[in-house]
Amino acid sequence: MNLQQLRYAVEVAKTGSITAAAKNLYMGQPNLSKSIRELEAELGITLFERTARGVAPTKNGEDFLGYARSIIAQMESLETMFGPHTETGTQLSVCAPRASYVAQAFSRYLGAEGRAPLQVQYRETSAAAVISDVASGTANLGVVRWQAEHAATLDNLLRENALSGEVLWEFSMVVLLHERHPLAALGDIPYHLLGDYPEIVHGDLTPVLPAEQPAQAAGGRQGRIAVFDRGGQFDILRNVPGSYMWVSPVPFEILAQQELVQKPCRSASRYRDVLVRRRPGALSAAEVAFINELRREIAGLVQT
């Protein structure tokens, strides 16, 4: 198994077609099919099954593709951070959970007037990958999301990886809905009512802990919709009637732009977002500037 085979499998999953994937990869369909078969034989699992529309990942295939995407993203991070560059200027690499407020802080950092030429990277990934990236030097800074009641577990992980951690804030997860959702008029959403609606989840991220809290337990009667990017979740919330998802508090500007509302749920778990970095050493000017933007976003969320 090699990195190229991982890229092949991810492209097949993305297009849902061996023919289309081969075209995008500038290779022959027979060669792509052969490479996928060899990968399946090596792994001892079936990655794809034929459908009326082409091919789709099996359950084992979905699990494998989640890891494959993570590996590819980390390799791209290494290439960006340590590959040859012709430009000079600020370097900053940040990895974080899929949180709208973190992404907004990063974009505002980039958009600040007078910013020097940049070599930057922003990646949304799991807590385990954040710790790995920061510990290995692939990322300068990371934000780890962890259940508040298991803070000691995170402290141990950071200590084992020679990382320092600073709690940015603690919050209750909220339910994100389209403004026309049947539950949007409620002030506080009873958890049991969510079972009547489809839940959106991030399909390529593994849970922080082996067992989920009841408040975020999976799959009501209407099941789950797995997505792999934050933009896709907004499209589904707008277009799939009744869909919802659990998120950290979202900035008002994003809610208004996407026609969404966020609602509390008394059963929701408490989480902490923790800033992690390697130790020791002073922060660079770029890191300080980004962290300041991050804190401004959090301050705005706490006040609303």
Secondary structure, DSSP 8 states (H G I E B T S, - for coil): --HHHHHHHHHHHHHT-HHHHHHHTTS-HHHHHHHHHHHHHHHTS--EEEETTEEEE-HHHHHHHHHHHHHHHHHHHHHHHHS--S--SEEEEEEE-S-HHHHHHHHHHHHSTT---EEEEEEE--HHHHHHHHHHTS-SEEEEEEEGGGHHHHHHHHHHTTEEEEEEEEEE-EEEEETTSTTTT-SS--GGGGGGS-EEEETT---SSSS--GGG-S--TT-EEEESSHHHHHHHHHHSTT-EEEES---HHHHHHHTEEEE--TT--EEEEEEEEESSS---HHHHHHHHHHHHHHHHHHH-
